[in-house]
Amino acid sequence: MANKVIKDEFIDPRGKKIILYEQAWDIHISGGHPEMINRYDDVKTTVEDPDHIREGRKPETEELYVKNFIHDDVFVSTRDIDQETTTIVTSSYSGTDRNSKGTIKWSKQE
């Protein structure tokens, strides 16, 4: 990861630092999910102020942050890459949360 350029760093509501690399934004998010190109602020908000955080595809290392916006939901997937001290954004996309799987690990108290 040393050669990767950091685009931004976020802090989730549990105090966990999440790193977004330029490559993840350019290739996996903007390139793979073009609906997200102009939604950078929504990605940031989803990590910093999610409605809930679910287990990801690999529950031991991955999490899915979910934020409900007016017209759709935004999802940000993350992965721990070294003993839970570094977590990176791997992708982000929009859609609906109604068919999401995975145990909820954290939920906003309202």
KOLKOL-306418 format. One line per field, with one value per residue: residue number from 0; residue in three letters; x, y, z of N, C-alpha, C, O, CB in turn. Coordinates in nm, 4 decimals. Glycine has a CB too. Example, Ala and Ser with C-alpha at 12.3 -4.5 7.8 and 13.67 -1.06 7.14 Angstrom:
BEGIN
n <- (0;1) .
res <- (ALA;SER) .
n_X <- (1.3190;1.2850) .
n_Y <- (-0.5690;-0.2250) .
n_Z <- (0.7800;0.7080) .
ca_X <- (1.2300;1.3670) .
ca_Y <- (-0.4500;-0.1060) .
ca_Z <- (0.7800;0.7140) .
c_X <- (1.3200;1.2900) .
c_Y <- (-0.3300;0.0030) .
c_Z <- (0.7800;0.7870) .
o_X <- (1.4236;1.3409) .
o_Y <- (-0.3319;0.1138) .
o_Z <- (0.8465;0.8039) .
cb_X <- (1.1308;1.4084) .
cb_Y <- (-0.4473;-0.0598) .
cb_Z <- (0.9046;0.5725) .
//
This chain:
BEGIN
n <- (0;1;2;3;4;5;6;7;8;9;10;11;12;13;14;15;16;17;18;19;20;21;22;23;24;25;26;27;28;29;30;31;32;33;34;35;36;37;38;39;40;41;42;43;44;45;46;47;48;49;50;51;52;53;54;55;56;57;58;59;60;61;62;63;64;65;66;67;68;69;70;71;72;73;74;75;76;77;78;79;80;81;82;83;84;85;86;87;88;89;90;91;92;93;94;95;96;97;98;99;100;101;102;103;104;105;106;107;108;109) .
res <- (MET;ALA;ASN;LYS;VAL;ILE;LYS;ASP;GLU;PHE;ILE;ASP;PRO;ARG;GLY;LYS;LYS;ILE;ILE;LEU;TYR;GLU;GLN;ALA;TRP;ASP;ILE;HIS;ILE;SER;GLY;GLY;HIS;PRO;GLU;MET;ILE;ASN;ARG;TYR;ASP;ASP;VAL;LYS;THR;THR;VAL;GLU;ASP;PRO;ASP;HIS;ILE;ARG;GLU;GLY;ARG;LYS;PRO;GLU;THR;GLU;GLU;LEU;TYR;VAL;LYS;ASN;PHE;ILE;HIS;ASP;ASP;VAL;PHE;VAL;SER;THR;ARG;ASP;ILE;ASP;GLN;GLU;THR;THR;THR;ILE;VAL;THR;SER;SER;TYR;SER;GLY;THR;ASP;ARG;ASN;SER;LYS;GLY;THR;ILE;LYS;TRP;SER;LYS;GLN;GLU) .
n_X <- (0.0801;0.2134;0.2751;0.0421;-0.1796;-0.3320;-0.6609;-0.8489;-0.9256;-1.1399;-1.3371;-1.5152;-1.8319;-1.7548;-1.5021;-1.3107;-1.0549;-1.0818;-0.9475;-0.9449;-0.8262;-0.6914;-0.6902;-0.8938;-1.1159;-1.1072;-1.1042;-1.2584;-1.4880;-1.5817;-1.5293;-1.6401;-1.8949;-2.0638;-2.2747;-2.1967;-2.0107;-2.0503;-2.1020;-1.9347;-1.9415;-2.1576;-2.0530;-1.8559;-2.0208;-2.1664;-1.9768;-1.8907;-2.1272;-2.3175;-2.6319;-2.6438;-2.4057;-2.3033;-2.2021;-1.9599;-1.8999;-1.6931;-1.7036;-1.5079;-1.3192;-1.4379;-1.6670;-1.9895;-2.1036;-2.3992;-2.6178;-2.9170;-3.0514;-3.2613;-3.3528;-3.2317;-3.0240;-2.6918;-2.4045;-2.1025;-1.8273;-1.5790;-1.2471;-1.0445;-0.6979;-0.4625;-0.4378;-0.6544;-0.5718;-0.5506;-0.7909;-0.9538;-1.1430;-1.3168;-1.5124;-1.8064;-2.1529;-2.4885;-2.8328;-3.0846;-3.1575;-3.3141;-3.2776;-3.0411;-2.7873;-2.6263;-2.5174;-2.6141;-2.3740;-2.3395;-2.5538;-2.7235;-2.8286;-3.1395) .
n_Y <- (-0.1198;0.1154;0.2671;0.3805;0.6553;0.8558;0.9604;1.0532;1.0536;0.9080;0.9113;0.6765;0.6344;0.4841;0.5534;0.4508;0.4642;0.5166;0.4664;0.6158;0.5441;0.7056;0.5358;0.3481;0.5175;0.6172;0.3831;0.1588;0.2785;0.5290;0.4345;0.1720;0.2069;0.4252;0.5927;0.7016;0.9002;1.1826;1.1848;1.2060;1.3377;1.2052;0.9500;1.0009;1.0946;0.8610;0.6892;0.8385;0.9020;0.6766;0.4962;0.2358;-0.0320;-0.3161;-0.6656;-0.7549;-0.9293;-1.1024;-1.1597;-1.1490;-0.9600;-0.7608;-0.4870;-0.3301;-0.0172;0.1669;0.4143;0.5849;0.7797;1.0377;0.9607;0.7154;0.4497;0.4587;0.2640;0.1663;-0.0251;-0.1787;-0.2897;-0.4520;-0.4369;-0.4912;-0.6450;-0.5057;-0.2423;-0.0807;0.0246;0.0109;0.1749;-0.0160;-0.0173;0.1571;0.2121;0.2724;0.2101;-0.0023;-0.0859;-0.2946;-0.5699;-0.6412;-0.8420;-0.9979;-0.9589;-0.6935;-0.4827;-0.2422;0.0242;0.3318;0.5258;0.6517) .
n_Z <- (0.0000;0.0141;-0.2140;-0.2914;-0.3350;-0.0980;-0.0962;0.0855;0.4380;0.6717;0.9726;1.1425;1.3263;1.5435;1.5973;1.4321;1.1892;0.8455;0.5320;0.2136;-0.0931;-0.3863;-0.6111;-0.5508;-0.5540;-0.8220;-0.9867;-0.8751;-0.7632;-0.9046;-1.1651;-1.1714;-1.0727;-1.2030;-1.1272;-0.8932;-0.9339;-0.8939;-0.6246;-0.4059;-0.1548;-0.0407;-0.0073;0.1840;0.3964;0.4412;0.5559;0.7806;0.9148;0.9275;0.8868;0.9631;1.0195;0.8584;0.8549;0.6109;0.2972;0.3695;0.6794;0.8842;0.8071;0.6527;0.6136;0.5668;0.5154;0.5560;0.4385;0.4434;0.2015;0.0536;-0.2096;-0.2585;-0.1248;0.0035;-0.0148;0.1353;0.1062;0.3091;0.4044;0.6407;0.6456;0.7818;1.0635;1.1769;1.2093;0.9924;0.7729;0.4649;0.2046;-0.0243;-0.2221;-0.3478;-0.3835;-0.5061;-0.4238;-0.2990;0.0377;0.1180;0.0543;0.1702;0.3170;0.5980;0.9295;1.1422;1.2754;1.4015;1.4858;1.4311;1.7019;1.7634) .
ca_X <- (0.0000;0.2998;0.2775;-0.0909;-0.2046;-0.4519;-0.7539;-0.9104;-0.9377;-1.2648;-1.3492;-1.6529;-1.8858;-1.6889;-1.3667;-1.2236;-1.0072;-1.1040;-0.8694;-0.9899;-0.7171;-0.7282;-0.7155;-1.0261;-1.2157;-1.1034;-1.1306;-1.3658;-1.6109;-1.6220;-1.5239;-1.7292;-2.0298;-2.0651;-2.3758;-2.1331;-1.9097;-2.0764;-2.1568;-1.8245;-1.9864;-2.2440;-1.9642;-1.7979;-2.1274;-2.2027;-1.8777;-1.8842;-2.2576;-2.4042;-2.7503;-2.5962;-2.2884;-2.3274;-2.0917;-1.9396;-1.8952;-1.6025;-1.7326;-1.3911;-1.2363;-1.5093;-1.7904;-2.0675;-2.1660;-2.5230;-2.6812;-3.0413;-3.0736;-3.3998;-3.3873;-3.1717;-2.9300;-2.5528;-2.3291;-1.9573;-1.7656;-1.4438;-1.1736;-0.9274;-0.5867;-0.3532;-0.4703;-0.7540;-0.5176;-0.5730;-0.9110;-0.9639;-1.2655;-1.2955;-1.6097;-1.9270;-2.2572;-2.6192;-2.9383;-3.1809;-3.1076;-3.4130;-3.2325;-2.9059;-2.7632;-2.5195;-2.5583;-2.5842;-2.2714;-2.3547;-2.6701;-2.7398;-2.9337;-3.2199) .
ca_Y <- (0.0000;0.2317;0.3461;0.4331;0.7932;0.8694;1.0663;1.1096;0.9669;0.9311;0.8489;0.6284;0.6703;0.4056;0.6050;0.3751;0.5404;0.4506;0.5335;0.6054;0.5684;0.7577;0.4231;0.2936;0.6129;0.6265;0.2564;0.0766;0.3536;0.6071;0.3515;0.0574;0.2510;0.5644;0.6728;0.7587;0.9999;1.3129;1.1623;1.1923;1.3795;1.0997;0.8423;1.0482;1.0941;0.7227;0.6340;0.9170;0.9089;0.5740;0.4536;0.1143;-0.0991;-0.4609;-0.7520;-0.7627;-1.0655;-1.1768;-1.0926;-1.1309;-0.8471;-0.6641;-0.4267;-0.2534;0.1007;0.1969;0.5422;0.6046;0.9142;1.0569;0.8868;0.5819;0.4213;0.4503;0.1578;0.1763;-0.1465;-0.1578;-0.4108;-0.4400;-0.4963;-0.5382;-0.6612;-0.4063;-0.1089;-0.0053;-0.0153;0.0848;0.1674;-0.0984;0.0192;0.2254;0.2069;0.3126;0.1130;-0.0123;-0.1693;-0.3937;-0.7075;-0.6575;-0.9529;-0.9702;-0.9143;-0.5540;-0.4742;-0.1136;0.0967;0.4651;0.5376;0.7707) .
ca_Z <- (0.0000;0.0282;-0.3360;-0.3198;-0.2937;-0.0160;-0.1379;0.2050;0.5551;0.7426;1.1035;1.1563;1.4580;1.6487;1.6113;1.3426;1.0742;0.7177;0.4279;0.0748;-0.1865;-0.5186;-0.7007;-0.5192;-0.6035;-0.9682;-1.0564;-0.8197;-0.7353;-1.0218;-1.2855;-1.1629;-1.0336;-1.2502;-1.0576;-0.7748;-0.9726;-0.8309;-0.4909;-0.3109;-0.0213;0.0119;0.0372;0.3102;0.4965;0.4703;0.6493;0.9036;0.9811;0.8679;0.9610;1.0266;0.9640;0.8517;0.8152;0.4672;0.2410;0.4572;0.8072;0.9707;0.7639;0.5700;0.6652;0.4716;0.5760;0.4837;0.4711;0.3687;0.1495;0.0103;-0.3313;-0.2589;-0.0165;-0.0383;0.0508;0.1249;0.1597;0.3611;0.4394;0.7283;0.5717;0.8671;1.2060;1.2150;1.2326;0.8706;0.7019;0.3399;0.1259;-0.1430;-0.3242;-0.3032;-0.4848;-0.4551;-0.4496;-0.1902;0.1470;0.1616;0.0362;0.2240;0.4078;0.6933;1.0619;1.1742;1.3793;1.4673;1.4356;1.4876;1.8045;1.7339) .
c_X <- (0.0849;0.2976;0.1426;-0.1074;-0.3364;-0.5342;-0.8141;-0.9051;-1.0643;-1.2564;-1.4946;-1.7035;-1.8280;-1.5466;-1.2657;-1.1855;-1.0222;-1.0320;-0.9335;-0.8719;-0.7715;-0.7672;-0.8541;-1.1348;-1.2221;-1.1471;-1.2548;-1.4971;-1.6563;-1.6272;-1.6241;-1.8732;-2.0453;-2.1719;-2.3176;-2.0353;-1.9284;-2.1268;-2.0472;-1.8679;-2.0776;-2.1627;-1.9048;-1.9010;-2.1654;-2.1052;-1.8819;-2.0141;-2.3543;-2.5301;-2.7213;-2.4753;-2.3160;-2.1968;-2.0818;-1.9399;-1.8041;-1.6122;-1.6112;-1.3071;-1.3117;-1.6374;-1.8571;-2.1390;-2.2873;-2.5819;-2.8032;-3.0545;-3.2168;-3.4366;-3.3320;-3.0834;-2.7899;-2.4835;-2.1811;-1.8997;-1.6212;-1.3801;-1.0589;-0.8119;-0.4670;-0.3917;-0.5621;-0.6956;-0.5345;-0.6944;-0.9234;-1.1036;-1.2333;-1.3927;-1.7224;-2.0265;-2.3881;-2.7217;-3.0390;-3.1312;-3.2000;-3.3684;-3.0924;-2.8997;-2.6519;-2.5742;-2.5225;-2.4896;-2.2831;-2.4762;-2.6817;-2.8522;-3.0095;-3.3135) .
c_Y <- (0.1270;0.3221;0.4093;0.5729;0.7981;0.9869;1.1342;1.0067;1.0071;0.8650;0.8062;0.6576;0.5913;0.4516;0.5344;0.4610;0.4554;0.5317;0.5090;0.6409;0.6220;0.6433;0.3622;0.3863;0.6092;0.4978;0.1857;0.1526;0.4291;0.5224;0.2378;0.0920;0.3975;0.6525;0.7435;0.8725;1.1335;1.2999;1.1398;1.2283;1.2749;0.9807;0.8791;1.0438;0.9523;0.6589;0.7077;0.9204;0.8051;0.5518;0.3206;0.0593;-0.2483;-0.5366;-0.7478;-0.9072;-1.1577;-1.1116;-1.0679;-1.0092;-0.7380;-0.6151;-0.3471;-0.1421;0.1379;0.3282;0.5572;0.7515;0.9215;0.9664;0.7455;0.5655;0.4192;0.3478;0.1840;0.0503;-0.1173;-0.2920;-0.3745;-0.5071;-0.5357;-0.5323;-0.5508;-0.2691;-0.0208;-0.0616;0.0728;0.0725;0.0839;-0.0656;0.0995;0.2224;0.2518;0.2072;0.1163;-0.1128;-0.2857;-0.5389;-0.7331;-0.7736;-0.9135;-0.9142;-0.7677;-0.5512;-0.3469;-0.0457;0.2303;0.4638;0.6654;0.8006) .
c_Z <- (0.0000;-0.0946;-0.3686;-0.2619;-0.2172;-0.0676;-0.0161;0.3172;0.6284;0.8797;1.1186;1.2981;1.5740;1.6721;1.5222;1.2224;0.9478;0.6108;0.2913;-0.0142;-0.3183;-0.6127;-0.6751;-0.5715;-0.7560;-1.0378;-1.0030;-0.7999;-0.8604;-1.1485;-1.2847;-1.1321;-1.0721;-1.1856;-0.9360;-0.8063;-0.9014;-0.6875;-0.3858;-0.1689;0.0416;0.0606;0.1731;0.4223;0.5370;0.5684;0.7834;0.9829;0.9218;0.9510;1.0305;0.9517;0.9729;0.8300;0.6627;0.4213;0.3216;0.5945;0.8966;0.9319;0.6894;0.6376;0.5542;0.5476;0.4908;0.5339;0.3810;0.3320;0.0946;-0.1070;-0.3374;-0.1360;-0.0759;0.0493;0.0308;0.1874;0.1983;0.3934;0.5331;0.6558;0.6566;1.0151;1.2592;1.2487;1.1093;0.7994;0.5794;0.2807;0.0026;-0.2554;-0.2612;-0.4178;-0.4220;-0.4929;-0.3378;-0.0876;0.1798;0.1464;0.0918;0.3225;0.5038;0.8227;1.0823;1.2931;1.4616;1.4049;1.5072;1.5899;1.7773;1.8465) .
o_X <- (0.0303;0.3164;0.1319;-0.0561;-0.4393;-0.4839;-0.8292;-0.8828;-1.0925;-1.1770;-1.5859;-1.6253;-1.8492;-1.4767;-1.1455;-1.2716;-0.9814;-1.0531;-0.9713;-0.8230;-0.8832;-0.8660;-0.9242;-1.2346;-1.3307;-1.2194;-1.3467;-1.6050;-1.7605;-1.7187;-1.6868;-1.9638;-2.0409;-2.1605;-2.3798;-1.9824;-1.8311;-2.1874;-2.0654;-1.8348;-2.0761;-2.1993;-1.9038;-1.8719;-2.1935;-2.1468;-1.8772;-2.0122;-2.4607;-2.5345;-2.7678;-2.4464;-2.3478;-2.0950;-2.1833;-1.9759;-1.8339;-1.5375;-1.6122;-1.2309;-1.2551;-1.7059;-1.7917;-2.2238;-2.2790;-2.5943;-2.7942;-3.0672;-3.2858;-3.5414;-3.3816;-3.0704;-2.7714;-2.5014;-2.1387;-1.9203;-1.5507;-1.4482;-0.9854;-0.8247;-0.3784;-0.3794;-0.5483;-0.7637;-0.5328;-0.7003;-0.9061;-1.1736;-1.1348;-1.3595;-1.7333;-1.9886;-2.3978;-2.6995;-3.0751;-3.0696;-3.1651;-3.4176;-3.0323;-2.9925;-2.5914;-2.6661;-2.4141;-2.5185;-2.2420;-2.4988;-2.6541;-2.9586;-2.9513;-3.3894) .
o_Y <- (0.2365;0.4430;0.4847;0.6042;0.7507;1.0984;1.2563;0.8880;1.1257;0.7731;0.8883;0.7016;0.6266;0.3962;0.5569;0.5234;0.3393;0.6525;0.3966;0.7538;0.5889;0.6534;0.3283;0.3401;0.5993;0.5028;0.1562;0.0962;0.3957;0.5367;0.2099;0.0143;0.4851;0.7751;0.8344;0.9348;1.1915;1.3929;1.0647;1.1574;1.2568;0.9170;0.7978;0.9948;0.9264;0.5823;0.6442;0.9396;0.8414;0.5843;0.2958;0.0975;-0.3008;-0.4788;-0.7382;-0.9972;-1.2757;-1.0183;-0.9746;-0.9592;-0.6316;-0.6894;-0.3023;-0.1682;0.1401;0.3508;0.5441;0.8375;0.8196;0.9017;0.6636;0.6566;0.3823;0.3451;0.2200;0.0225;-0.0423;-0.3935;-0.2788;-0.6205;-0.6065;-0.4291;-0.5080;-0.1875;0.1017;-0.1808;0.1944;-0.0262;0.1095;-0.0840;0.1092;0.2292;0.2674;0.1259;0.2227;-0.2134;-0.3687;-0.6246;-0.8365;-0.7991;-0.8072;-0.8322;-0.7233;-0.6085;-0.3433;-0.0569;0.2416;0.4067;0.7736;0.8973) .
o_Z <- (-0.0132;-0.0811;-0.4654;-0.1544;-0.2654;-0.0809;-0.0130;0.2935;0.6453;0.9000;1.1089;1.3825;1.6901;1.7569;1.5364;1.1604;0.9435;0.5999;0.2580;-0.0115;-0.3581;-0.6855;-0.7704;-0.6270;-0.8132;-1.1373;-1.0794;-0.8181;-0.9168;-1.2296;-1.3869;-1.1623;-0.9857;-1.1890;-0.8810;-0.7143;-0.8532;-0.6344;-0.2900;-0.0738;0.1634;0.1594;0.2655;0.5314;0.6540;0.6554;0.8888;1.1045;0.8716;1.0696;1.1417;0.8384;1.0796;0.7919;0.5937;0.4972;0.3397;0.6238;0.9770;1.0146;0.6645;0.7078;0.4600;0.6329;0.3680;0.6543;0.2590;0.4191;0.0904;-0.1041;-0.4148;-0.0542;-0.1919;0.1711;-0.0790;0.3055;0.1308;0.4079;0.5088;0.6094;0.6087;1.0810;1.3738;1.3107;1.1208;0.7691;0.5874;0.3030;-0.0667;-0.3724;-0.1390;-0.5347;-0.3003;-0.5826;-0.2874;-0.1230;0.2638;0.2198;0.0628;0.3992;0.4902;0.8234;1.0444;1.3982;1.5776;1.2844;1.6266;1.5659;1.7691;1.8397) .
cb_X <- (-0.0914;0.4407;0.3220;-0.1983;-0.2077;-0.4153;-0.8657;-1.0566;-0.8117;-1.3862;-1.3045;-1.6617;-2.0324;-1.6894;-1.3233;-1.2925;-0.8590;-1.2571;-0.7221;-1.1133;-0.6361;-0.6113;-0.6064;-1.0419;-1.1829;-0.9640;-1.0103;-1.3219;-1.5891;-1.5266;-1.3866;-1.6796;-2.0547;-2.0847;-2.4929;-2.0609;-1.9136;-2.1776;-2.2509;-1.7072;-2.0594;-2.3437;-1.8510;-1.7432;-2.2501;-2.2076;-1.7357;-1.8440;-2.3171;-2.3280;-2.8735;-2.7079;-2.1550;-2.4270;-2.1121;-1.8089;-1.8476;-1.4528;-1.8314;-1.3048;-1.1268;-1.5424;-1.7615;-2.1689;-2.0642;-2.6256;-2.5812;-3.1644;-2.9679;-3.4226;-3.3393;-3.0897;-2.9635;-2.4821;-2.3686;-1.9020;-1.7722;-1.4460;-1.1203;-0.9526;-0.5418;-0.2270;-0.3424;-0.8312;-0.3699;-0.4487;-1.0374;-0.8596;-1.3194;-1.3075;-1.6651;-1.8970;-2.2703;-2.6605;-2.8811;-3.3204;-3.0875;-3.5390;-3.2352;-2.8596;-2.7269;-2.4192;-2.4930;-2.7146;-2.1338;-2.2248;-2.7992;-2.7683;-2.8742;-3.2983) .
cb_Y <- (-0.0006;0.1873;0.2605;0.3397;0.8895;0.8890;1.0092;1.1533;0.9771;0.8767;0.9463;0.4755;0.6526;0.2580;0.5939;0.2446;0.5845;0.4368;0.4839;0.6992;0.4399;0.8393;0.3159;0.2729;0.7560;0.6625;0.1639;0.0189;0.4524;0.7236;0.2956;-0.0354;0.2306;0.5658;0.5848;0.6504;1.0220;1.3907;1.0427;1.2803;1.5142;1.0547;0.8162;1.1912;1.1675;0.6413;0.6425;1.0559;1.0514;0.4421;0.4408;0.0095;-0.0593;-0.4940;-0.8992;-0.6947;-1.0610;-1.1768;-1.1733;-1.2551;-0.8970;-0.7256;-0.3357;-0.3444;0.2214;0.0820;0.6631;0.5572;0.9504;1.2022;0.9617;0.5581;0.2854;0.5889;0.0182;0.3065;-0.2623;-0.0671;-0.4824;-0.5055;-0.4023;-0.4548;-0.6639;-0.4564;-0.1174;-0.0089;-0.0051;0.0351;0.3111;-0.2440;-0.1062;0.3722;0.0642;0.4517;-0.0278;-0.0528;-0.0853;-0.3740;-0.7425;-0.5284;-1.0827;-0.8738;-1.0006;-0.4732;-0.4818;-0.0252;0.0137;0.5687;0.5371;0.7533) .
cb_Z <- (0.1185;0.0556;-0.4506;-0.2640;-0.4168;0.1341;-0.2278;0.1770;0.6487;0.6618;1.2196;1.1251;1.4575;1.6129;1.7535;1.2962;1.0941;0.6857;0.4289;0.0463;-0.2100;-0.5793;-0.6834;-0.3671;-0.5548;-1.0131;-1.0439;-0.6885;-0.6176;-1.0421;-1.3022;-1.0606;-0.8795;-1.3980;-1.0150;-0.7000;-1.1227;-0.9128;-0.4934;-0.3533;-0.0292;-0.0944;-0.0674;0.2945;0.4435;0.3416;0.5886;0.8710;0.9681;0.8532;0.8666;1.0327;1.0404;0.7388;0.8675;0.4274;0.0958;0.4025;0.8832;0.9671;0.6773;0.4347;0.7884;0.3949;0.5868;0.4999;0.4530;0.4511;0.0383;-0.0281;-0.4494;-0.3886;0.0550;-0.0299;-0.0042;0.1953;0.0566;0.4865;0.3122;0.8712;0.4679;0.8423;1.2877;1.3320;1.2717;0.7793;0.7924;0.2401;0.0868;-0.1070;-0.3947;-0.2576;-0.5450;-0.5100;-0.4658;-0.2431;0.2700;0.0853;-0.1098;0.2921;0.3300;0.6338;1.1703;1.2045;1.3171;1.4534;1.4542;1.3770;1.9506;1.6052) .
//
